[in-house]
């Protein structure tokens, strides 16, 4: 193991808080003295089918702990996922079915190991213990927190004042996350800043169950491609780690310039001295931010694919957007309809280019739909079914739609 000072330098990089830091120092001293690794935990609820760069902020910190010689424990919340983390929520989450959770969990397991080392990772589903708990054990766990304590949370407090319903099962979430720490004997737990209440609950519950409390480490929340809200699949501002290289690169190109440094720091392997130089270039305003953004895009594609794919994605972007050329491979979609004309929104939904007609209406309002290189401004536009149309949806979605009239 590295020395205490060297480990602390790595652990502190990019973090918001370590609570309490003096306990971490003592735990690390004991690890070095006894050559016994820390058990570092993080939980993920499989509430969506893919993980995105926002998830990797903490996953990358876990990878750093692995490189320091510590043991990483990933908790897949098949039971907490059915509740849904209320952190930062202004309303109750819709509950997912068991089948939805299982399907999403399979994808999560595959994608976790794009970041962390599988051979150094312990994986648990929290259904391993929650499915076996008696009601008496559930009541014992619930007796450790008061309603007043729960209402100290900003999100619950605001909802209570605004008379927005808070379901009883939501109050169980922090206790369930805390009990996960008890079951795997966590020395440390990592989470985003908005998770702080849940992480601190883990310390309380561990002590009540006779364990030494975990140290908690919080990481910044990654802002999405809109530059305003946290990255989230439900908000549509995400960059998935399993997306195609050109999609990852293209989305990186759309982030606001003020987020370039944060992305370099939180989701890449760029070394501290390079980070300092990037920061200097951004603050000096002598370097075109697009140059740094392309470097960022290539760096992230390289991490999840390879250098060749990163270069190809960059060249594709430059060809389409800088040189105003079309992509090399545009999907061709054949659509049949029984009328000579069709509403454009219905055409695109039938072709599988969009999920709903309301999505197309929004896109037209935002100026993001083009047919044969002409922007569509009319939400009620009808087009001829027959013939071929070049459709661009948003900045990167190109399709050739070949229409045929039935009969």
DOLO-841510 format. One record per residue: z negated, x negated, y negated of N, C-alpha, C in turn; residue in three letters. Coordinates in steps of 0.02 Angstrom, whole numbers. Last residue first. Example, Ala and Ser with C-alpha at 12.3 -4.5 7.8 and 13.67 -1.06 7.14 Angstrom:
2
     n.zz     n.xx     n.yy    ca.zz    ca.xx    ca.yy     c.zz     c.xx     c.yy   residuo
     -354     -642      112     -357     -684       53     -394     -645       -2       Ser
     -390     -660      284     -390     -615      225     -390     -660      165       Ala
***
This chain:
407
     n.zz     n.xx     n.yy    ca.zz    ca.xx    ca.yy     c.zz     c.xx     c.yy   residuo
     2582     2567       12     2635     2617       24     2697     2601      -12       Unk
     2485     2490     -116     2491     2517      -48     2547     2568      -45       Unk
     2534     2357     -214     2522     2429     -215     2535     2456     -144       Unk
     2453     2200     -233     2504     2240     -200     2485     2314     -203       Unk
     2419     2047     -321     2409     2119     -309     2468     2153     -277       Unk
     2339     1900     -315     2405     1929     -299     2394     2002     -280       Unk
     2253     1796     -419     2249     1861     -386     2320     1889     -378       Unk
     2184     1644     -421     2249     1674     -425     2245     1739     -385       Unk
     2045     1586     -519     2071     1623     -461     2143     1643     -474       Unk
     1910     1487     -576     1982     1500     -577     2003     1534     -512       Unk
     1769     1463     -660     1792     1505     -605     1866     1523     -611       Unk
     1716     1392     -766     1739     1355     -708     1769     1397     -652       Unk
     1674     1469     -873     1707     1405     -887     1740     1373     -827       Unk
     1715     1641     -840     1669     1590     -866     1708     1526     -880       Unk
     1855     1653     -747     1791     1686     -759     1740     1633     -780       Unk
     2024     1671     -758     1969     1623     -768     1907     1662     -786       Unk
     2167     1706     -662     2104     1732     -691     2055     1675     -699       Unk
     2331     1737     -656     2285     1681     -658     2223     1705     -695       Unk
     2413     1852     -551     2377     1841     -614     2332     1780     -607       Unk
     2561     1925     -487     2510     1872     -483     2479     1861     -551       Unk
     2597     2097     -434     2610     2033     -466     2552     1985     -459       Unk
     2525     2260     -461     2575     2216     -431     2582     2151     -471       Unk
     2434     2323     -549     2410     2294     -485     2460     2243     -460       Unk
     2416     2304     -722     2459     2321     -666     2435     2287     -603       Unk
     2255     2349     -794     2311     2302     -782     2353     2327     -725       Unk
     2153     2408     -926     2186     2421     -862     2245     2374     -855       Unk
     2001     2379    -1011     2069     2358     -999     2093     2378     -929       Unk
     1877     2403    -1061     1908     2456    -1022     1981     2441    -1005       Unk
     1841     2297    -1140     1802     2309    -1079     1835     2361    -1033       Unk
     1946     2188    -1216     1938     2259    -1204     1901     2270    -1137       Unk
     1972     2055    -1221     1922     2081    -1268     1905     2154    -1256       Unk
     2015     1913    -1132     2011     1985    -1128     1955     2009    -1174       Unk
     2122     1780    -1181     2054     1807    -1176     2057     1884    -1176       Unk
     2247     1711    -1080     2232     1753    -1137     2163     1784    -1129       Unk
     2280     1644     -963     2260     1604    -1021     2249     1644    -1085       Unk
     2290     1748     -870     2350     1710     -890     2339     1676     -957       Unk
     2143     1807     -932     2196     1822     -885     2260     1791     -911       Unk
     1970     1770     -949     2039     1756     -970     2087     1776     -914       Unk
     1809     1798    -1008     1859     1817     -959     1929     1807     -987       Unk
     1707     1777    -1104     1713     1731    -1048     1763     1750     -994       Unk
     1653     1843    -1213     1715     1806    -1222     1730     1759    -1165       Unk
     1547     1925    -1196     1531     1855    -1212     1594     1812    -1222       Unk
     1609     2041    -1157     1573     2041    -1221     1559     1969    -1244       Unk
     1652     1998    -1031     1702     2013    -1083     1669     2012    -1152       Unk
     1529     1988     -966     1571     1929     -973     1623     1939    -1029       Unk
     1485     2120     -963     1447     2070    -1000     1490     2009    -1015       Unk
     1585     2174     -879     1577     2199     -948     1540     2147     -991       Unk
     1558     2103     -761     1621     2091     -795     1618     2116     -868       Unk
     1434     2158     -728     1439     2086     -740     1503     2069     -778       Unk
     1470     2289     -705     1428     2274     -764     1429     2200     -780       Unk
     1536     2280     -585     1576     2294     -645     1535     2279     -708       Unk
     1479     2142     -483     1475     2210     -509     1520     2218     -571       Unk
     1510     2016     -435     1467     2058     -395     1467     2130     -418       Unk
     1676     1945     -431     1615     1964     -466     1575     2012     -422       Unk
     1778     1919     -346     1767     1871     -400     1703     1886     -439       Unk
     1821     2007     -251     1763     1965     -234     1749     1912     -287       Unk
     1915     2099     -278     1939     2033     -258     1883     1985     -238       Unk
     1839     2203     -324     1873     2211     -260     1899     2144     -233       Unk
     1802     2146     -447     1750     2160     -397     1782     2167     -328       Unk
     1926     2141     -509     1890     2078     -497     1834     2087     -446       Unk
     1964     2277     -515     2007     2228     -483     1967     2166     -463       Unk
     1861     2333     -591     1868     2353     -521     1911     2302     -482       Unk
     1889     2272     -714     1824     2259     -681     1827     2277     -607       Unk
     2017     2323     -746     2008     2252     -732     1943     2236     -696       Unk
     2076     2467     -666     2029     2440     -716     2014     2368     -698       Unk
     2249     2473     -623     2178     2470     -602     2137     2442     -660       Unk
     2405     2551     -576     2360     2518     -624     2289     2520     -598       Unk
     2460     2609     -464     2498     2556     -497     2456     2517     -547       Unk
     2352     2632     -320     2378     2652     -385     2415     2594     -418       Unk
     2296     2579     -207     2342     2635     -198     2371     2661     -264       Unk
     2296     2401     -180     2268     2461     -212     2320     2517     -208       Unk
     2248     2239     -121     2291     2298     -116     2256     2358     -147       Unk
     2249     2067     -157     2214     2131     -166     2266     2188     -160       Unk
     2220     1902     -111     2267     1958     -108     2228     2023     -110       Unk
     2189     1753     -194     2158     1814     -167     2209     1871     -168       Unk
     2178     1581     -189     2224     1637     -195     2195     1697     -159       Unk
     2087     1457     -280     2089     1506     -226     2139     1562     -240       Unk
     2160     1307     -328     2137     1372     -353     2142     1423     -296       Unk
     2148     1143     -339     2147     1194     -287     2117     1259     -315       Unk
     2151     1072     -462     2200     1059     -409     2204     1116     -359       Unk
     2135     1166     -617     2108     1131     -559     2162     1122     -506       Unk
     2246     1137     -759     2216     1180     -709     2186     1138     -653       Unk
     2205     1055     -917     2247     1067     -859     2210     1112     -810       Unk
     2143     1006    -1033     2167     1075    -1032     2216     1087     -975       Unk
     2079      888    -1039     2151      885    -1044     2184      954    -1039       Unk
     1947      934    -1031     1965      887    -1083     2041      886    -1095       Unk
     1952     1029     -926     1922     1046     -990     1940      998    -1047       Unk
     2025      981     -814     2025     1052     -831     2003     1065     -903       Unk
     2007      842     -813     2074      870     -808     2076      942     -833       Unk
     1868      830     -819     1909      804     -874     1979      833     -873       Unk
     1833      888     -696     1809      917     -759     1853      894     -817       Unk
     1894      798     -608     1914      869     -608     1894      902     -673       Unk
     1822      682     -636     1894      683     -650     1919      755     -653       Unk
     1695      722     -589     1705      704     -660     1778      708     -679       Unk
     1721      740     -454     1697      797     -494     1707      784     -568       Unk
     1755      609     -418     1806      663     -412     1786      723     -455       Unk
     1633      545     -437     1690      525     -477     1744      579     -476       Unk
     1557      611     -339     1536      613     -409     1594      596     -455       Unk
     1620      578     -222     1621      648     -243     1602      654     -317       Unk
     1587      439     -223     1657      461     -223     1663      533     -248       Unk
     1448      436     -214     1480      412     -275     1552      435     -281       Unk
     1390      593     -140     1399      520     -142     1438      501     -204       Unk
     1272      708     -146     1333      696     -107     1344      621     -101       Unk
     1157      702     -218     1161      754     -167     1225      751     -125       Unk
     1176      591     -303     1113      599     -266     1119      648     -208       Unk
     1300      615     -362     1292      559     -316     1230      567     -273       Unk
     1267      721     -447     1312      733     -391     1306      677     -339       Unk
     1184      649     -537     1156      703     -496     1200      719     -437       Unk
     1273      555     -593     1211      532     -561     1184      586     -514       Unk
     1370      636     -652     1388      593     -595     1327      569     -556       Unk
     1292      696     -753     1325      736     -702     1342      695     -641       Unk
     1254      583     -828     1203      624     -796     1234      665     -739       Unk
     1379      544     -875     1341      497     -833     1287      535     -794       Unk
     1407      655     -951     1450      640     -893     1415      591     -846       Unk
     1308      640    -1047     1307      700    -1005     1350      689     -942       Unk
     1346      525    -1112     1283      524    -1074     1280      583    -1026       Unk
     1463      574    -1170     1466      515    -1127     1404      512    -1082       Unk
     1416      678    -1249     1457      695    -1192     1463      636    -1144       Unk
     1351      617    -1358     1310      646    -1304     1351      663    -1241       Unk
     1411      464    -1416     1430      534    -1405     1389      562    -1347       Unk
     1298      362    -1501     1334      374    -1439     1349      448    -1433       Unk
     1225      370    -1612     1287      331    -1618     1330      341    -1555       Unk
     1099      426    -1615     1156      469    -1629     1221      431    -1641       Unk
      976      376    -1588     1016      340    -1636     1078      378    -1657       Unk
      930      459    -1487      897      463    -1552      938      429    -1607       Unk
     1016      421    -1383     1015      490    -1406      984      496    -1475       Unk
      983      285    -1369     1052      304    -1386     1055      375    -1413       Unk
      848      294    -1332      866      259    -1394      936      280    -1417       Unk
      860      359    -1210      823      391    -1264      842      360    -1331       Unk
      927      259    -1139      959      325    -1149      925      362    -1207       Unk
      829      159    -1138      892      147    -1172      929      212    -1187       Unk
      730      220    -1061      714      200    -1130      779      189    -1170       Unk
      799      231     -940      777      291     -976      764      276    -1049       Unk
      808       98     -905      869      134     -921      853      198     -960       Unk
      674       72     -881      707       35     -934      773       68     -955       Unk
      645      164     -772      613      171     -837      648      134     -894       Unk
      798      216     -683      738      175     -692      711      180     -763       Unk
      853      369     -615      861      318     -667      795      282     -681       Unk
      859      469     -524      826      408     -503      830      352     -555       Unk
      825      635     -596      867      579     -573      824      519     -553       Unk
      748      737     -654      786      752     -592      832      696     -569       Unk
      675      695     -767      644      738     -717      682      745     -652       Unk
      755      610     -849      686      591     -831      661      630     -770       Unk
      877      679     -863      876      610     -837      806      593     -810       Unk
      826      798     -919      858      799     -854      860      729     -822       Unk
      778      750    -1042      732      781     -995      762      783     -924       Unk
      898      704    -1104      845      657    -1084      798      686    -1032       Unk
      968      829    -1120      996      772    -1081      941      725    -1057       Unk
      931      930    -1203      900      928    -1136      923      868    -1094       Unk
     1005      926    -1317      934      909    -1323      898      907    -1255       Unk
     1130      974    -1279     1121      901    -1287     1047      883    -1289       Unk
     1124     1103    -1152     1121     1080    -1222     1105     1006    -1227       Unk
     1238     1101    -1011     1169     1101    -1038     1170     1078    -1111       Unk
     1365     1092     -960     1351     1150    -1004     1280     1149    -1032       Unk
     1373      988     -874     1409      981     -937     1392     1037     -986       Unk
     1307     1043     -765     1273      991     -804     1307      983     -872       Unk
     1409     1125     -719     1349     1156     -748     1310     1105     -789       Unk
     1500     1029     -670     1519     1074     -724     1459     1106     -758       Unk
     1425      970     -566     1447      930     -624     1463      975     -683       Unk
     1409     1080     -480     1351     1045     -506     1370     1007     -570       Unk
     1544     1110     -455     1501     1160     -486     1440     1127     -517       Unk
     1591      995     -393     1621     1013     -457     1579     1066     -493       Unk
     1509      994     -274     1503      941     -325     1532      962     -393       Unk
     1439     1156     -234     1493     1108     -230     1487     1056     -286       Unk
     1260     1170     -206     1324     1192     -234     1376     1138     -227       Unk
     1136     1133     -166     1187     1139     -113     1254     1164     -140       Unk
     1056     1137     -276     1068     1071     -247     1121     1073     -192       Unk
     1108     1237     -416     1085     1232     -346     1102     1164     -316       Unk
     1054     1267     -567     1101     1221     -535     1075     1209     -465       Unk
     1036     1419     -667     1014     1369     -618     1072     1324     -596       Unk
     1032     1538     -737     1037     1475     -774     1020     1414     -731       Unk
     1007     1664     -687     1076     1639     -685     1086     1573     -721       Unk
      886     1719     -670      910     1717     -739      982     1690     -743       Unk
      864     1702     -536      867     1770     -560      894     1773     -632       Unk
      852     1564     -526      912     1596     -498      920     1667     -526       Unk
      802     1466     -663      786     1520     -616      850     1551     -590       Unk
      723     1358     -774      778     1366     -726      758     1416     -673       Unk
      653     1437     -918      645     1396     -858      703     1410     -811       Unk
      758     1456    -1065      709     1480    -1016      707     1434     -955       Unk
      848     1373    -1145      792     1412    -1173      738     1428    -1121       Unk
      964     1319    -1096      926     1280    -1144      866     1314    -1173       Unk
     1041     1369     -997     1043     1405    -1061     1004     1369    -1116       Unk
     1011     1296     -886     1072     1279     -921     1080     1315     -988       Unk
      828     1285     -897      892     1298     -866      951     1280     -910       Unk
      698     1163     -898      735     1215     -934      804     1223     -902       Unk
      570     1134     -784      638     1115     -805      672     1174     -839       Unk
      404     1107     -825      452     1157     -802      521     1137     -829       Unk
      316      956     -777      348     1001     -826      394     1051     -792       Unk
      177      960     -660      241      933     -684      273      982     -733       Unk
        9      919     -620       59      967     -644      119      931     -672       Unk
     -101      896     -491      -53      861     -533        0      912     -554       Unk
     -271      896     -439     -209      931     -452     -166      892     -502       Unk
     -367      849     -299     -346      832     -366     -281      870     -379       Unk
     -470      959     -200     -408      923     -212     -402      904     -286       Unk
     -643      940     -155     -588      974     -191     -528      928     -203       Unk
     -699      925       11     -693      892      -53     -634      923      -90       Unk
     -760     1078       87     -715     1021       82     -718      988       14       Unk
     -829     1199      106     -859     1136      128     -814     1075      126       Unk
     -778     1311       51     -768     1303      123     -789     1234      147       Unk
     -802     1288      -82     -838     1343      -50     -831     1342       26       Unk
     -708     1187     -105     -780     1171     -108     -821     1225      -72       Unk
     -588     1262      -92     -603     1206      -47     -677     1190      -46       Unk
     -599     1350     -201     -603     1376     -133     -618     1320      -82       Unk
     -586     1261     -312     -645     1305     -304     -653     1326     -231       Unk
     -460     1203     -291     -520     1161     -294     -583     1202     -281       Unk
     -378     1317     -298     -383     1279     -235     -444     1234     -234       Unk
     -386     1352     -429     -419     1396     -380     -427     1360     -314       Unk
     -304     1255     -482     -376     1249     -494     -415     1294     -446       Unk
     -182     1310     -442     -201     1244     -418     -277     1233     -426       Unk
     -178     1431     -513     -178     1432     -440     -202     1366     -411       Unk
     -175     1380     -646     -230     1424     -624     -235     1423     -547       Unk
      -52     1305     -646     -117     1272     -656     -175     1316     -631       Unk
       79     1339     -641       40     1348     -579      -33     1326     -587       Unk
      144     1301     -752      126     1372     -749       83     1388     -687       Unk
      176     1168     -722      122     1182     -769       98     1255     -764       Unk
      206     1155     -543      228     1159     -613      169     1179     -657       Unk
      111     1048     -430      143     1110     -451      166     1106     -523       Unk
       23      973     -295       71      966     -350      101     1034     -366       Unk
     -136      922     -239      -83      972     -240      -42      965     -303       Unk
     -230      822     -126     -197      829     -190     -145      884     -185       Unk
     -285      832       -6     -319      787      -53     -292      797     -123       Unk
     -300      972      101     -263      938       49     -308      893        7       Unk
     -316     1034      232     -361      982      206     -325      939      153       Unk
     -249     1144      271     -215     1080      285     -255     1021      257       Unk
     -336     1248      238     -311     1242      306     -277     1176      322       Unk
     -358     1231      100     -414     1226      148     -387     1211      217       Unk
     -233     1258       50     -261     1191       41     -319     1179       88       Unk
     -222     1394       81     -175     1346      111     -203     1275      107       Unk
     -313     1446       -7     -333     1442       63     -285     1397      103       Unk
     -239     1445     -125     -298     1402     -120     -318     1392      -46       Unk
     -145     1543      -97     -122     1475     -109     -180     1425     -101       Unk
     -235     1651      -87     -195     1631      -29     -169     1560      -37       Unk
     -285     1657     -216     -331     1645     -161     -293     1621      -99       Unk
     -172     1688     -292     -205     1624     -303     -253     1606     -246       Unk
     -143     1821     -228      -98     1763     -225     -134     1696     -237       Unk
     -222     1930     -245     -235     1888     -186     -195     1823     -187       Unk
     -174     1999     -350     -236     1962     -361     -252     1916     -302       Unk
      -69     2067     -292      -53     2009     -334     -115     1966     -347       Unk
     -129     2175     -229     -105     2120     -186      -86     2058     -228       Unk
     -154     2262     -335     -210     2226     -304     -185     2166     -264       Unk
      -41     2251     -474      -57     2274     -407     -113     2231     -377       Unk
      -47     2301     -633      -60     2241     -593      -81     2266     -524       Unk
       54     2382     -758       18     2382     -694       11     2313     -662       Unk
       17     2359     -927       69     2351     -876       34     2344     -809       Unk
      -61     2365    -1040      -64     2421     -992       -4     2420     -944       Unk
      -76     2255    -1114      -16     2295    -1128      -11     2356    -1082       Unk
     -189     2200    -1056     -193     2225    -1125     -134     2271    -1142       Unk
     -133     2166     -931     -190     2213     -934     -195     2243    -1005       Unk
      -38     2073     -966      -16     2135     -934      -71     2188     -938       Unk
     -120     1972    -1019      -70     2005    -1062      -49     2072    -1031       Unk
     -194     1937     -905     -228     1960     -966     -180     2000    -1010       Unk
      -96     1891     -817     -134     1951     -800     -167     1981     -862       Unk
      -53     1778     -893       -6     1830     -874      -42     1895     -856       Unk
     -170     1700     -912     -132     1726     -970      -88     1785     -950       Unk
     -318     1729     -821     -249     1707     -820     -211     1739     -878       Unk
     -433     1800     -825     -428     1744     -871     -357     1716     -874       Unk
     -432     1889     -724     -403     1912     -787     -404     1859     -841       Unk
     -502     1820     -626     -430     1829     -619     -397     1848     -684       Unk
     -631     1834     -678     -601     1767     -672     -525     1772     -666       Unk
     -648     1972     -664     -650     1942     -731     -617     1872     -731       Unk
     -650     1985     -527     -594     2013     -564     -590     1982     -633       Unk
     -703     1832     -446     -716     1896     -479     -652     1920     -513       Unk
     -699     1757     -285     -673     1762     -352     -690     1830     -381       Unk
     -748     1764     -156     -759     1702     -192     -734     1703     -265       Unk
     -710     1874      -85     -776     1876     -118     -790     1815     -161       Unk
     -592     1844      -20     -588     1881      -84     -654     1881     -121       Unk
     -642     1782       96     -602     1744       49     -601     1778      -19       Unk
     -706     1892      155     -745     1832      138     -707     1790       87       Unk
     -597     1976      176     -649     1996      128     -692     1937      107       Unk
     -530     1902      275     -497     1916      211     -548     1934      158       Unk
     -623     1910      376     -608     1844      347     -573     1852      280       Unk
     -615     2046      404     -679     2017      382     -668     1950      349       Unk
     -489     2058      453     -503     2088      387     -569     2061      360       Unk
     -438     1898      521     -465     1966      527     -478     1994      457       Unk
     -288     1802      528     -352     1817      495     -373     1889      508       Unk
     -165     1772      578     -220     1775      626     -287     1794      594       Unk
      -78     1760      475      -63     1811      525     -120     1821      574       Unk
     -127     1648      407     -138     1715      379     -124     1771      430       Unk
      -88     1537      485     -159     1556      480     -168     1627      454       Unk
       50     1540      490       14     1510      546      -60     1530      545       Unk
       99     1580      371       88     1632      420       51     1606      481       Unk
      131     1466      303       62     1489      298       48     1552      339       Unk
      212     1342      396      219     1409      369      148     1436      362       Unk
      224     1166      363      187     1223      391      211     1288      358       Unk
      271      999      392      291     1065      367      251     1119      403       Unk
      258      837      336      227      886      381      242      955      352       Unk
      361      694      324      341      759      297      313      804      352       Unk
      431      584      356      364      573      326      335      638      299       Unk
      553      623      399      511      587      447      440      576      422       Unk
      613      676      283      589      721      335      541      687      384       Unk
      586      636      121      599      604      186      569      648      241       Unk
      656      747       -4      601      711       28      622      685       97       Unk
      794      791      -30      753      754      -78      699      713      -43       Unk
      851      856       69      898      822       25      861      778      -24       Unk
      751      925      126      761      857      149      822      823      119       Unk
      757     1051       73      700     1008       55      718      935       69       Unk
      864     1113      138      875     1083       73      817     1039       49       Unk
      814     1159      260      872     1114      259      877     1077      193       Unk
      711     1242      216      695     1184      258      753     1134      258       Unk
      782     1341      146      735     1297      111      723     1233      151       Unk
      849     1407      248      887     1370      199      842     1320      163       Unk
      739     1466      312      783     1420      350      822     1377      302       Unk
      690     1552      213      649     1494      235      691     1443      273       Unk
      783     1654      205      777     1607      149      740     1544      170       Unk
      755     1719      328      822     1692      313      819     1639      258       Unk
      621     1757      310      640     1711      365      708     1679      351       Unk
      630     1846      200      589     1785      195      611     1734      248       Unk
      709     1946      256      733     1909      198      696     1843      191       Unk
      622     1991      358      687     1962      375      716     1921      318       Unk
      517     2045      284      505     1988      329      570     1953      346       Unk
      570     2084      115      557     2101      185      545     2037      225       Unk
      484     2065      -43      538     2050        4      519     2071       75       Unk
      437     2167     -178      418     2134     -116      478     2124      -71       Unk
      465     2128     -349      483     2170     -292      466     2132     -227       Unk
      321     2083     -449      383     2064     -414      401     2116     -361       Unk
      259     2166     -591      252     2152     -520      320     2135     -490       Unk
      284     2077     -748      281     2138     -707      276     2118     -634       Unk
      291     1958     -807      271     2013     -850      267     2079     -812       Unk
      236     1802     -741      273     1864     -733      246     1919     -779       Unk
      167     1683     -738      217     1692     -790      255     1757     -786       Unk
      130     1705     -570      127     1658     -627      185     1669     -675       Unk
      132     1779     -455      132     1816     -519      132     1770     -580       Unk
      230     1748     -315      186     1716     -364      189     1753     -430       Unk
      231     1861     -185      267     1837     -243      219     1810     -295       Unk
      206     1920      -60      169     1942     -119      209     1925     -181       Unk
      288     1857       26      290     1930       28      251     1960      -30       Unk
      254     1725        4      318     1748      -20      325     1824      -19       Unk
      137     1712       74      131     1716        1      197     1741      -29       Unk
      202     1708      202      155     1762      184      146     1768      109       Unk
      285     1599      196      314     1661      224      268     1720      210       Unk
      292     1471      110      250     1530      103      282     1593      130       Unk
      281     1318      176      331     1370      164      294     1436      166       Unk
      214     1173      118      195     1239      142      251     1288      125       Unk
      222     1005      158      258     1061      127      235     1126      159       Unk
      138      861      132      134      923      170      168      978      131       Unk
      153      687      145      172      747      108      169      807      155       Unk
       52      544      137       79      597      180       92      660      139       Unk
       97      384       60       55      443       71       91      496      112       Unk
      171      273       20      137      271       85       93      331      100       Unk
      250      279      -87      186      243      -96      145      241      -32       Unk
      348      362      -42      365      291      -51      304      248      -62       Unk
      277      482      -50      298      456       15      313      381       11       Unk
      267      494     -189      206      486     -150      222      458      -80       Unk
      402      515     -216      369      454     -242      304      441     -204       Unk
      419      639     -159      455      582     -130      424      517     -153       Unk
      344      715     -248      321      709     -179      354      649     -145       Unk
      429      706     -357      363      675     -362      333      666     -292       Unk
      534      780     -306      545      709     -319      478      672     -328       Unk
      476      906     -302      497      873     -240      506      798     -249       Unk
      463      935     -439      403      921     -399      420      887     -333       Unk
      600      944     -468      555      906     -512      492      887     -473       Unk
      667     1029     -383      666      957     -365      621      916     -411       Unk
      667     1155     -437      622     1141     -381      614     1066     -369       Unk
      769     1138     -531      701     1151     -554      650     1137     -499       Unk
      884     1128     -453      857     1066     -483      786     1076     -510       Unk
      848     1243     -317      888     1217     -373      854     1156     -403       Unk
      870     1316     -154      829     1282     -203      875     1252     -257       Unk
      914     1484      -97      928     1413     -110      876     1383     -157       Unk
      878     1620      -80      906     1582      -25      917     1508      -36       Unk
      710     1660     -136      783     1660     -148      813     1613      -96       Unk
      582     1647      -94      599     1711     -125      673     1716     -143       Unk
      491     1561      -11      563     1570       -3      586     1638      -29       Unk
      378     1467     -102      390     1534      -76      465     1545      -70       Unk
      300     1316      -67      361     1348      -93      368     1416      -61       Unk
      171     1198     -106      194     1259      -73      256     1287     -107       Unk
      120     1032      -72      151     1080     -118      177     1139      -77       Unk
        2      897      -54       29      963      -36       69      995      -93       Unk
      -43      751       22      -18      779      -41       22      842      -25       Unk
     -165      658       80     -126      716      102     -107      756       40       Unk
     -161      478       69     -179      544       41     -136      598       74       Unk
     -184      364      208     -145      396      155     -177      461      130       Unk
     -286      227      229     -278      297      250     -242      335      194       Unk
     -348      102      214     -278      107      236     -263      177      265       Unk
     -469       94      153     -469      116      223     -399      118      254       Unk
     -432       48       25     -486       14       62     -482       30      137       Unk
     -334      139      -12     -317       68       -8     -368       32       36       Unk
     -411      257      -12     -350      251       29     -332      178       41       Unk
     -510      229     -106     -529      240      -36     -469      232       11       Unk
     -429      223     -220     -468      164     -200     -488      169     -126       Unk
     -383      356     -223     -336      301     -211     -372      237     -189       Unk
     -501      424     -253     -466      438     -190     -417      382     -172       Unk
     -530      370     -379     -576      359     -324     -543      372     -256       Unk
     -419      419     -452     -432      347     -448     -477      331     -388       Unk
     -440      555     -440     -381      525     -410     -391      451     -401       Unk
     -554      568     -518     -559      581     -445     -499      553     -409       Unk
     -503      542     -644     -552      495     -615     -561      505     -541       Unk
     -423      651     -669     -391      587     -655     -440      537     -624       Unk
     -453      807     -591     -473      758     -641     -446      689     -622       Unk
     -287      818     -643     -355      846     -652     -394      842     -587       Unk
     -159      767     -740     -190      751     -675     -264      770     -683       Unk
      -17      838     -823      -89      830     -815     -106      806     -745       Unk
      121      801     -824       89      833     -882       14      822     -880       Unk
      222      658     -775      173      711     -763      146      741     -828       Unk
      307      550     -792      335      617     -798      285      674     -789       Unk
      205      443     -701      270      450     -733      294      523     -732       Unk
       90      432     -625       84      461     -692      152      474     -725       Unk
      131      368     -508      108      438     -504      108      470     -573       Unk
      163      239     -553      215      281     -522      194      355     -525       Unk
       38      197     -600       97      194     -644      152      240     -618       Unk
      -42      206     -487      -54      251     -543        5      254     -591       Unk
       10      100     -410       16      169     -387        7      219     -445       Unk
      -27      -11     -487       44        2     -474       55       75     -452       Unk
     -166       -1     -485     -131        2     -549      -57       19     -539       Unk
     -194      -17     -346     -213       44     -382     -172       52     -446       Unk
      -52      -92     -260     -117      -94     -292     -131      -28     -327       Unk
       31      -17     -115       30      -52     -180      -41      -51     -209       Unk
        0      -41       60        0        0        0        0      -43      -63       Unk
***
